[in-house]
Amino acid sequence: MEITLNGINKNQVSTKTQSAKKELISTLNSHLSRINLKIEKLDTRIQKLDTVVENSKYNALMRKKIVEQQKYSVVYIKVAKIENKMEKGISLEVCMDRFENVTILMRNRKEDGSMSYDIWEYFKEIYNQIPKEHRLKTLLLGIYTKYPYRDAEFFQYLKEIYDEETEEQFMLRVKENRKALKKCLDKNGLITLYRGINEDSLQDELALSYTINKTVAEWFSNRFNKSGKEVVEEVFHINQVIVYTNDRQEQEVIVIPSSLDDFYEYADI
């Protein structure tokens, strides 16, 4: 005969106790799992915070280095300006070398190597120091063919320099260009040039850059996904050519724009 307590036998009590223990253990395990999950999330957040802290330290260090580099570059540029001061009587080669020795430092201040407006400001700063006979080529070969600078002020300087060209400078320019382009000239001194254009190209009245190579013009016309792609073919007299350069392997011919007198109307180029 089993002993009972309030009508519940001993075995029933034992079974209910075990069931309660299991339920309690299950509940505790569930709570423990949630706690562990929260701990993992906290660990992850701590790791992220550690990463942020490390990145902040790294960024702070990089900013410090950049500031130091900028300080040094400013000093180097000041020194370069002094060492490469323009003087009367220097040759075009010396003039261009001195200009490039300064502007390359300014360009290197930008990570992508593109033009800093410091370069244009430097040109204006030393404009009166550049020998008059070299100003036109310094503007075109030192800035125009190297940097994407096409603001109205550029064209105003071009007009001013061109208007100051002496007859001697004009004769020398024509002589040099005849020699460089003699294979492309006809007996009347005419030359056929090509220009690749699209919707973003300068107005025809302000166009300076052409090439003697039609394939190059086609490349310029198609290099961007733009509408209005076309290769323009025009005939110029050798007197209209300012300079020929193949420094970028583009066989580029820079001509006098057809609307010199209207430069000041193009304030929003």
Secondary structure, DSSP 4 states (H G I P E B T S, - for coil): ---EETTEEHHHHHHHHHHHHHHHHHHHHHHHHHHHHHHHHHHHHHHHHHHHHHHHHHHHHHHHHHHHHHHHHHHHHHHHHHHT---TT--HHHHHHHHHHHHHHHHTTSTT----HHHHHHHHHHGGGS-HHHHHHHHIIIIITTS----HHHHHHHHHHHHT--HHHHHHHHHHHHHHTGGG--TTSEEEEEEEE-TTSPPGGG--EEES-HHHHHHHHHSSS-SS-EEEEEEEEGGGEEEEE-TTSS-EEEE--TTGGGGGG-TT-
